[in-house]
């Protein structure tokens, strides 16, 4: 899914289901799905750390990756690019 989102952000591919699941109708669906991906990654890592009751460096890397996705997606310049 992240690969499809990345390709769609570059090529502006129309996807009906993506448009229907888009919570921000004033934005391109792949922009919204990049937010979903960042949230999913952060939540997944938090649940995994809770479940195993241990934190390793890879958890911190993936948590930072999820936060990075969120930060880049929410930059004003990026939001302007993907506004309808």
C-alpha positions in Angstrom: 0.0 0.0 0.0 2.7 2.6 0.8 4.3 2.0 -2.6 0.9 2.6 -4.3 0.5 5.8 -2.3 4.0 7.0 -3.3 3.4 6.3 -7.0 0.0 8.0 -6.8 1.5 11.1 -5.1 3.9 11.4 -8.1 1.5 10.4 -11.0 -1.9 11.6 -9.7 -3.7 8.3 -10.3 -7.5 8.3 -9.9 -8.8 5.6 -7.5 -12.6 5.6 -6.8 -12.3 3.7 -3.5 -9.5 6.0 -2.4 -11.7 9.0 -3.1 -14.6 7.5 -1.1 -12.3 6.7 1.9 -10.8 10.2 1.8 -11.7 12.1 5.0 -10.4 15.4 3.4 -12.4 15.9 0.2 -10.5 19.1 -0.5 -7.3 17.1 -0.8 -6.0 14.5 -3.2 -6.8 11.0 -1.8 -3.1 9.8 -1.8 -2.3 12.8 0.5 -4.9 11.6 3.0 -3.7 8.0 2.7 -0.1 9.2 3.5 -1.6 10.5 6.8 -3.3 7.2 7.4 0.0 5.4 6.7 1.9 7.5 9.2 -0.8 7.0 11.9 -0.9 3.3 11.2 2.8 3.0 11.6 2.9 4.9 14.8 0.0 3.0 16.3 1.5 -0.4 15.2 4.8 0.4 16.8 3.2 1.6 20.1 1.0 -1.6 20.3 4.0 -3.8 19.5 6.1 -2.1 22.2 3.3 -2.5 24.7 2.8 -6.1 23.8 6.4 -7.2 24.1 7.2 -4.8 27.0 10.5 -3.9 25.5 11.9 -1.1 23.2 14.7 -1.7 20.7 16.4 0.7 18.3 14.2 -0.6 15.4 11.1 0.5 17.2 12.5 4.0 17.6 13.5 4.0 13.9 10.0 3.0 12.8 8.3 5.4 15.2 10.5 8.2 13.9 9.6 7.1 10.3 5.9 7.4 11.1 6.3 10.8 12.7 8.4 11.9 9.7 5.6 10.8 7.3 3.2 12.9 9.4 5.4 16.0 9.5 6.2 16.0 5.7 2.5 15.4 4.9 1.4 18.3 7.0 3.9 20.8 5.7 2.0 23.8 4.2 3.8 23.6 0.9 2.9 19.9 0.5 -0.7 20.6 1.5 -0.9 23.3 -1.2 0.4 20.9 -3.9 -2.2 18.3 -3.1 -5.2 20.6 -2.7 -8.0 20.2 -5.2 
